Amino acid sequence: MSNSDPILIVGGGLGGLTAALALAHRGHATRVLEGAPEFGAIGYGIQFGPNVFHVFDRLGLREQVLAVADSPVALLMFDALDGKELIRIPTGASFNARFKHPYIVVHRIDVHNVLLYACRRHDAIELVPEAMVMGFADRGDSVAVATADGRTFTGAAVIAADGVRSLFRAKLLGDGEPHPVGYAAHRTIVPMAELKADVPRDCVVLWGGPGFHIVHYPLRHGSLFNVVAVFRTGTHGEKGDAASHLAELQRSYRDAQPAMRDLLAMMEITRRWQIGYRDPVRHWHRGRVVLIGDAAHAALQSLAQGACMAIEDGFCLAELIHTSAGDFAAAFRRFEAARLLRTARVQLESRAMWPFYHAEGIARDVRNATVADWDERHLFACLAWLYDGAPLPAAAGG
Ligand SMILES: Cc1cc2nc3c(=O)[nH]c(=O)nc-3n(C[C@H](O)[C@H](O)[C@H](O)COP(=O)(O)OP(=O)(O)OC[C@H]3O[C@@H](n4cnc5c(N)ncnc54)[C@H](O)[C@@H]3O)c2cc1C
């Protein structure tokens, strides 16, 4: 085995596919091992800040992504109890002028397909579905991974893009499951034509209330409407019966504005996602194995940036592998140095925003009084560290 063997990428989510594509652009062969029967994404919406376009531009995917995306008019936050607008971040001309790229919302399947089709056009990328990795052995000059069905794949190195419950993280860091935050989410997409709730349809809206919030936005050129309802819960299961989930939702949102309760009435509530977070750690690699995306630095979704970080990671790592000329240890150290502070800040700020969204009592009064002074200039300045993008390794050079 040698460095000319393909690099193994475990996990065909947005982080893994971005890494594969960026490596292929630099002439490196990869084999992407995905545990699911097919490469695909769960069917809900996703928000992308303008920072992600720095990567899409470098991969030549800007137009394809824009073709399947919606550009909201603004990002709004409402107080869920009295319905007052608290924060308005316009995402039109002034936003585009300031951040040079748009804010978009897109069906996750559509953006995943843009990356997937681009991967399929590259001979250097082999996509292997139904390859659930169960273990690995770092042999010093190569890595072998074993799948659940008894196959072994060997590669020059492993990029573990296997998500928030990463097997590779468990083996490298052994720090257990993500910390539960005591909240769960239900997600739903409905045809826009069936939306009865009196809410803005062309914006990303967050309604924040004590122990709950709801986020909603349009998808597929305004034909669909995506809703995520997040609430405090003592339950831990991801599946349950609709009647008990409904009773819990009605209790959680009893003081919410009528429009929010109309939104809840449309929701599919059998399946829920438990919400967890990880604390930042300094090191994401050992030997020839490196973690990226949620496997390395899963965050609460308060900033809607987890997938953006996974995409930035995938691109940055690929460029550093390319410029490290076969020295994977050096590439992985540079990758950690390049990405640690930015991703840790996303993790920490996302945590800090959680009580801000769910403020109650005097904390809610303080929040509402504080944000009353926040104008566009102030909000753009607060978001600049994130939306201006990360320094990516230089475009030119071999
Ligand atoms: C409710 C909610 C809303 C969110 N909204 C946003 C948003 O608006 N914007 C945003 O940027 N982020 C958002 N996020 C975060 C985002 O979903 C994640 O950060 C992102 O998907 C991480 O990408 P990834 O490639 O690291 O991992 P994943 O997308 O989780 O992909 C991991 C892949 O690895 C595969 N896999 C796992 N284990 C194995 C194995 N052992 N062998 C082989 N394959 C394996 C999985 O099947 C999967 O395909 C949200 C998250 C939640 C929960």
The ligand as a Tripos MOL2 file, in Angstrom:
@<TRIPOS>MOLECULE
LIG
   53    58     1     0     0
SMALL
NO_CHARGES

@<TRIPOS>ATOM
      1 C1        -32.9130   20.1100   13.0670 C.3       1 LIG1
      2 C2        -31.6000   20.4540   12.4220 C.ar      1 LIG1
      3 C3        -31.5190   21.5570   11.5700 C.ar      1 LIG1
      4 C4        -30.2810   21.8960   10.9850 C.ar      1 LIG1
      5 N1        -30.2440   22.9860   10.1410 N.ar      1 LIG1
      6 C5        -29.0610   23.3300    9.5780 C.ar      1 LIG1
      7 C6        -28.9910   24.4590    8.7080 C.ar      1 LIG1
      8 O1        -30.0070   25.1090    8.4380 O.2       1 LIG1
      9 N2        -27.7820   24.8020    8.1570 N.ar      1 LIG1
     10 C7        -26.6350   24.0720    8.4200 C.ar      1 LIG1
     11 O2        -25.5540   24.4240    7.8870 O.2       1 LIG1
     12 N3        -26.6780   22.9840    9.2460 N.ar      1 LIG1
     13 C8        -27.8460   22.5960    9.8280 C.ar      1 LIG1
     14 N4        -27.9060   21.5090   10.6470 N.ar      1 LIG1
     15 C9        -26.6600   20.7500   10.9060 C.3       1 LIG1
     16 C10       -26.3120   19.8040    9.7490 C.3       1 LIG1
     17 O3        -27.3990   18.9390    9.4970 O.3       1 LIG1
     18 C11       -25.0730   18.9660   10.0790 C.3       1 LIG1
     19 O4        -24.1080   19.7710   10.6960 O.3       1 LIG1
     20 C12       -24.4840   18.3680    8.7950 C.3       1 LIG1
     21 O5        -25.4040   17.4800    8.2010 O.3       1 LIG1
     22 C13       -23.1730   17.6410    9.1000 C.3       1 LIG1
     23 O6        -22.6650   17.0910    7.9000 O.3       1 LIG1
     24 P1        -21.6830   15.8460    7.9450 P.3       1 LIG1
     25 O7        -21.3360   15.5660    6.5170 O.co2     1 LIG1
     26 O8        -20.5910   16.0940    8.9300 O.co2     1 LIG1
     27 O9        -22.5370   14.6470    8.5750 O.3       1 LIG1
     28 P2        -23.9140   13.9860    8.1150 P.3       1 LIG1
     29 O10       -24.7140   14.8960    7.2690 O.co2     1 LIG1
     30 O11       -24.5450   13.4730    9.3560 O.co2     1 LIG1
     31 O12       -23.4560   12.7660    7.1970 O.3       1 LIG1
     32 C14       -22.8620   11.6170    7.7690 C.3       1 LIG1
     33 C15       -22.9910   10.4580    6.7700 C.3       1 LIG1
     34 O13       -22.2200    9.3640    7.2350 O.3       1 LIG1
     35 C16       -22.9540    8.1690    7.1220 C.3       1 LIG1
     36 N5        -22.4200    7.2650    8.1410 N.ar      1 LIG1
     37 C17       -22.5060    7.3740    9.4890 C.ar      1 LIG1
     38 N6        -21.8330    6.3960   10.0990 N.ar      1 LIG1
     39 C18       -21.2820    5.6370    9.0940 C.ar      1 LIG1
     40 C19       -20.4560    4.4810    9.0920 C.ar      1 LIG1
     41 N7        -20.0390    3.8950   10.2240 N.pl3     1 LIG1
     42 N8        -20.0810    3.9490    7.9000 N.ar      1 LIG1
     43 C20       -20.4730    4.5370    6.7310 C.ar      1 LIG1
     44 N9        -21.2560    5.6230    6.6840 N.ar      1 LIG1
     45 C21       -21.6480    6.1700    7.8620 C.ar      1 LIG1
     46 C22       -24.4060    8.6020    7.3480 C.3       1 LIG1
     47 O14       -25.3180    7.6690    6.7820 O.3       1 LIG1
     48 C23       -24.4220    9.9500    6.6300 C.3       1 LIG1
     49 O15       -24.7320    9.8150    5.2560 O.3       1 LIG1
     50 C24       -29.1170   21.1260   11.2560 C.ar      1 LIG1
     51 C25       -29.1990   20.0210   12.0990 C.ar      1 LIG1
     52 C26       -30.4330   19.6740   12.6760 C.ar      1 LIG1
     53 C27       -30.4840   18.4680   13.5850 C.3       1 LIG1
@<TRIPOS>BOND
     1     1     2 1
     2     2     3 ar
     3     2    52 ar
     4     3     4 ar
     5     4     5 ar
     6     4    50 ar
     7     5     6 ar
     8     6     7 ar
     9     6    13 1
    10     7     8 2
    11     7     9 ar
    12     9    10 ar
    13    10    11 2
    14    10    12 ar
    15    12    13 ar
    16    13    14 ar
    17    14    15 1
    18    14    50 ar
    19    15    16 1
    20    16    17 1
    21    16    18 1
    22    18    19 1
    23    18    20 1
    24    20    21 1
    25    20    22 1
    26    22    23 1
    27    23    24 1
    28    24    25 2
    29    24    26 1
    30    24    27 1
    31    27    28 1
    32    28    29 2
    33    28    30 1
    34    28    31 1
    35    31    32 1
    36    32    33 1
    37    33    34 1
    38    33    48 1
    39    34    35 1
    40    35    36 1
    41    35    46 1
    42    36    37 ar
    43    36    45 ar
    44    37    38 ar
    45    38    39 ar
    46    39    40 ar
    47    39    45 ar
    48    40    41 1
    49    40    42 ar
    50    42    43 ar
    51    43    44 ar
    52    44    45 ar
    53    46    47 1
    54    46    48 1
    55    48    49 1
    56    50    51 ar
    57    51    52 ar
    58    52    53 1
@<TRIPOS>SUBSTRUCTURE
     1 LIG1         1 GROUP 0 **** ****
